Amino acid sequence: MIWFREEGREKSEITCIFCRGTGSDPFAIATCYVCKGKKKVRVASPNVRCSYCRGTGVSPIGARNACPACYGVGFVPVSKGAQTCPKCGGTGEDKSSLYCLQCHGSGKALHMAT
């Protein structure tokens, strides 16, 4: 794993989960649109496996598309100190939208004092 520093956050470079490191779209004869054919993607740290797609990078709705929560990367950046999201209970799903808007599909969110 290679580490970078961009936009004030550390990032690591990992094999593209959506195309499984082939650089080709798994559903079409085309370049992978998640990694742009580079076979690797950068992920901001800290991060967690995307709860909405369960880390596959593939949308649970319309399985030929990248996950709208993690953009096909399989991981979602989270804030330090984030805990289980109170709105979705950590599933990353929300019945009123494609993914939980409070945690952006990560299943983790900072709890606000009430």
Secondary structure, DSSP 8 states (H G I E B T S, - for coil): -EEEEETTEEEEEEE-TTTTTSSB-TTSSSB-TTTTTSSEEEEESSEEE-TTTTTSSB-SSSTTSB-TTTTTSSEEE--TT-EE-TTTTTS--BTTBSS-TTTTTSSEE-----
